[in-house]
Each structure stands twice: as structure tokens, then as C-alpha cells.
Amino acid sequence: QAQLVESGGGLVQPGDSLRLSCVASGFTLDYYAIGWFRQAPGKEREGVSFISSRGGSTLYADSVKGRFTISRDNANNAVYLQMGSLKPEDTAVYYCAAARPRDWIISVLTWRRIRDYDYWGQGTQVTVSS
């Protein structure tokens, strides 16, 4: 059964760092582009970051640019989200999702579109609070 599993969430203080992991099982992740999304209580799910299938290109939401870094290790079927300088507004459930690769220009325009993703993880909670 194809699935994605996130891990690495937790309770941290403002300014701290966390690294989220997304590991695939039942399918090979290196064919897919990967997006990280998050959903805070009472809010819609939003795109946080995106990485191309080979890892050469990345995208970030303005709210996390310069603080978060997405990377992937296709040999280990994993994608990571390194989060730094965390703020209370980063509190959310974080999800990874896999999408079939597209031309990069299309990805830039559509990476936040939830319906384009074929596989989703169950999410991992990140809470930033003092």
C-alpha cells in the first residue's frame, strides 16, 4: 500500500528549530515532486514548500522563506523540511504530499493546488509556544 508518513513534529519555543521528515512506502518517491502543507485550526490548508522530483528546484511560501529549507534524499525515499526561527504562527499540522512531475513553469503556478497531489501523509503536529 502506497503511503507517506511524516514525523518530527513537537512542541517548541519561539526561535527554535525542527526538522520534519516524510518517508514513502509502497512506491518510489523519486518520480514525484513533493509539497509540504500545513493547516492551523480554523484555517485552510496552505502550501509551505515544494521540491522538484530530482531536488534541483524549490519553492517557498513568503511566510517561511529564509526560515525553512526543503530537501530530499531519494536514495532513502525521504523528503525533509528544516524549520528554523519558528514563530507561534507556524503552529499547525504539517503534511507532505506527492504529485506527478510537471514542467517547472506549471509547478511554479500550481504547486499550492491540493487536488494535484496523489498521495498525502497523515500529518504531524507542530506547536510553537512559550
C-alpha positions as CSV (number, residue, x, y, z in Angstrom):
1,Q,0.0,0.0,0.0
2,A,1.4,3.4,-1.0
3,Q,1.7,5.8,1.8
4,L,3.6,8.8,3.1
5,V,4.5,9.1,6.8
6,E,5.5,12.4,8.4
7,S,7.5,12.6,11.6
8,G,9.5,15.1,13.6
9,G,6.8,17.4,14.9
10,G,6.6,18.6,18.5
11,L,6.2,21.4,21.0
12,V,9.0,24.0,20.7
13,Q,9.6,27.6,21.8
14,P,9.7,30.6,19.5
15,G,13.0,30.8,17.8
16,D,13.6,27.1,18.0
17,S,14.2,24.7,15.1
18,L,12.6,21.4,14.0
19,R,13.2,19.0,11.1
20,L,10.2,17.2,9.7
21,S,10.6,14.0,7.7
22,C,8.4,12.5,5.1
23,V,9.1,8.9,4.2
24,A,7.4,7.0,1.4
25,S,6.5,3.3,1.5
26,G,4.9,1.2,-1.2
27,F,6.1,3.4,-4.0
28,T,9.3,5.2,-5.2
29,L,9.4,8.8,-4.2
30,D,12.0,9.9,-6.7
31,Y,9.4,10.1,-9.5
32,Y,7.3,12.6,-7.6
33,A,7.5,16.2,-6.8
34,I,6.8,16.8,-3.1
35,G,4.9,19.6,-1.4
36,W,4.7,20.4,2.3
37,F,1.5,21.9,3.5
38,R,0.1,23.0,6.9
39,Q,-3.2,23.5,8.4
40,A,-3.9,25.5,11.5
41,P,-7.1,25.2,13.5
42,G,-10.0,27.0,11.7
43,K,-7.8,27.8,8.6
44,E,-7.5,26.3,5.2
45,R,-4.6,24.0,4.3
46,E,-1.8,26.1,2.8
47,G,1.3,25.3,0.8
48,V,4.5,25.8,2.7
49,S,7.2,24.5,0.3
50,F,7.8,22.4,-2.8
51,I,10.6,20.5,-4.3
52,S,11.0,19.0,-7.8
53,S,11.4,15.3,-8.3
54,R,15.2,15.5,-8.6
55,G,15.5,18.1,-5.9
56,G,17.1,20.7,-8.1
57,S,14.3,23.3,-7.7
58,T,12.4,24.5,-4.7
59,L,9.7,26.9,-3.9
60,Y,8.6,28.5,-0.6
61,A,5.6,30.4,0.7
62,D,6.6,34.0,1.5
63,S,5.8,33.4,5.2
64,V,8.6,30.8,5.6
65,K,11.1,32.0,3.0
66,G,14.5,32.3,4.6
67,R,13.5,30.2,7.6
68,F,12.5,26.9,6.2
69,T,14.5,24.6,3.8
70,I,13.2,21.7,1.9
71,S,15.4,18.9,0.8
72,R,15.1,15.3,-0.4
73,D,17.1,12.1,-0.2
74,N,15.8,9.9,-3.0
75,A,18.1,7.0,-2.1
76,N,16.2,6.8,1.2
77,N,12.8,7.6,-0.2
78,A,12.6,10.7,2.0
79,V,11.9,14.4,2.0
80,Y,12.7,16.8,4.8
81,L,11.6,20.2,5.9
82,Q,14.1,22.0,8.1
83,M,12.3,24.7,10.0
84,G,14.2,27.5,11.8
85,S,13.3,30.7,13.7
86,L,9.9,29.2,14.4
87,K,7.1,31.5,15.3
88,P,3.8,30.9,17.1
89,E,2.0,31.4,13.7
90,D,3.8,28.4,12.4
91,T,1.7,26.2,14.7
92,A,-0.2,23.8,12.5
93,V,-0.5,20.2,11.4
94,Y,2.1,19.7,8.7
95,Y,1.5,17.3,5.8
96,C,3.7,16.1,3.0
97,A,2.2,15.2,-0.4
98,A,3.4,13.7,-3.7
99,A,2.5,15.0,-7.1
100,R,3.4,13.7,-10.6
101,P,6.1,15.9,-12.1
102,R,5.2,18.7,-14.4
103,D,7.0,21.3,-16.3
104,W,8.6,23.7,-13.8
105,I,6.8,26.7,-15.0
106,I,3.5,24.9,-14.4
107,S,4.7,23.8,-11.0
108,V,5.5,27.4,-10.0
109,L,2.0,28.4,-10.8
110,T,0.2,25.4,-9.3
111,W,2.2,23.8,-6.5
112,R,-0.3,25.0,-3.9
113,R,-3.2,23.3,-5.7
114,I,-4.2,20.5,-3.3
115,R,-6.1,18.5,-5.9
116,D,-2.9,17.9,-7.9
117,Y,-1.4,15.7,-5.3
118,D,-1.8,12.0,-5.5
119,Y,-0.6,10.9,-2.1
120,W,-0.9,12.5,1.3
121,G,0.6,11.7,4.7
122,Q,-1.4,11.7,7.9
123,G,0.2,14.9,9.3
124,T,2.5,15.8,12.2
125,Q,1.7,18.4,14.8
126,V,4.0,21.4,15.2
127,T,3.3,23.7,18.1
128,V,5.3,26.8,18.8
129,S,4.6,28.3,22.1
130,S,6.4,29.9,25.1
